[in-house]
């Protein structure tokens, strides 16, 4: 197994890279609303929401962003803390690009993006376009 240098590992967790990876995940598994992972398909292979796609792009396990999961995952995988920081950073960047005002909005970036993802009338193409905006 090839080990990444700290600089290489950090670039693997950059928001633009994670958003690109999340696009691939959404295209492969499909997109869903109201759930991190839909009940369709084999375990943990159903359609995913925006937050779940970004989380998986870091290599975190399915449903790692659900309430209470962070402590369990970090206990099982000490390297998970860096992955969670990368997810949080990516969610902040994306939420800001989509119009969240961190000064005035009381919701965390994760919750804000979950609400954005789950908004009535939202379509998959909007979610993919949002992820592409991380490249700009």
C-alpha positions in Angstrom: 0.0 0.0 0.0 1.3 3.4 -0.9 1.2 6.0 1.9 0.3 9.6 1.1 2.5 12.4 2.3 0.7 14.9 4.5 0.6 17.4 1.6 -0.8 14.7 -0.8 -3.4 13.6 1.8 -4.4 17.3 2.3 -4.9 17.8 -1.4 -7.1 14.7 -1.5 -9.5 16.4 1.0 -9.8 19.8 -0.7 -13.4 21.0 -1.3 -13.0 21.1 -5.1 -11.7 17.5 -5.2 -14.4 16.2 -2.8 -17.1 17.9 -4.8 -15.8 16.2 -8.0 -15.8 12.9 -6.2 -19.3 13.5 -4.9 -20.5 14.1 -8.5 -19.3 10.7 -9.4 -20.9 9.1 -6.4 -24.3 10.8 -7.2 -24.0 9.7 -10.9 -23.2 6.1 -9.9 -25.7 5.7 -7.0 -28.4 8.3 -7.8 -29.7 11.2 -5.8 -32.4 11.2 -3.1 -34.2 13.6 -0.8 -35.3 13.3 2.9 -32.8 10.6 3.6 -29.0 10.3 3.7 -29.4 7.0 1.8 -32.6 5.7 0.2 -33.8 2.2 0.9 -33.3 1.2 -2.7 -30.6 -1.2 -3.6 -28.2 -3.3 -1.6 -27.3 -2.1 1.9 -25.6 1.3 1.7 -25.8 1.3 -2.1 -29.1 3.2 -2.4 -29.4 6.7 -3.7 -27.6 9.3 -1.6 -28.3 13.0 -0.7 -25.8 15.8 -1.2 -24.3 15.6 2.3 -23.9 11.8 2.1 -22.2 12.1 -1.3 -19.6 14.5 0.1 -19.1 12.4 3.2 -18.4 9.3 1.1 -16.1 11.3 -1.1 -13.7 11.5 1.8 -13.8 7.8 2.4 -16.1 8.0 5.5 -18.5 5.0 5.8 -22.2 5.3 4.9 -24.3 7.5 7.1 -21.3 8.9 8.9 -22.9 12.3 9.0 -26.0 11.2 10.8 -26.5 12.6 14.3 -24.4 10.6 16.8 -22.4 8.8 14.1 -19.3 11.0 14.4 -18.2 9.7 17.8 -18.7 6.1 16.8 -16.8 6.4 13.5 -13.9 8.4 15.1 -13.7 5.7 17.9 -13.4 3.0 15.2 -11.1 5.0 12.9 -8.7 7.5 14.4 -8.0 9.0 11.0 -11.6 9.9 10.6 -11.2 13.2 12.4 -9.4 14.7 9.4 -12.1 13.3 7.1 -14.8 14.9 9.2 -12.9 18.3 9.1 -12.7 18.0 5.3 -16.4 17.3 5.1 -17.3 20.2 7.4 -15.0 22.5 5.4 -16.5 21.4 2.1 -20.0 21.9 3.4 -19.2 25.4 4.5 -17.7 26.3 1.1 -20.6 24.8 -0.8 -23.3 26.4 1.5 -21.7 29.8 1.1 -21.6 29.4 -2.7 -25.3 28.6 -2.6 -26.3 31.6 -0.5 -26.0 30.7 3.1 -25.0 33.7 5.2 -23.0 32.2 8.2 -23.3 35.5 10.1 -27.1 35.5 9.9 -28.1 31.9 9.4 -28.4 29.9 12.7 -28.2 26.6 10.9 -25.0 24.7 10.5 -23.7 24.3 7.0 -24.7 20.6 7.1 -28.3 21.3 8.2 -28.6 24.2 5.8 -27.5 22.0 2.9 -29.8 19.2 4.0 -32.7 21.7 3.8 -31.5 22.9 0.4 -31.2 19.3 -0.9 -34.6 18.4 0.4 -36.4 21.6 -0.9 -39.6 20.8 -2.9 -39.0 20.9 -6.6 -35.2 20.4 -6.3 -33.8 18.3 -9.1 -30.7 16.2 -9.4 -29.2 18.5 -12.1 -29.3 21.4 -9.6 -27.4 19.3 -7.0 -24.8 18.4 -9.6 -24.5 22.0 -10.7 -24.0 23.1 -7.1 -21.2 20.6 -6.7 -19.6 21.9 -10.0 -19.7 25.4 -8.4 -16.9 24.3 -6.0 -14.6 24.3 -9.1 -15.1 28.0 -9.6 
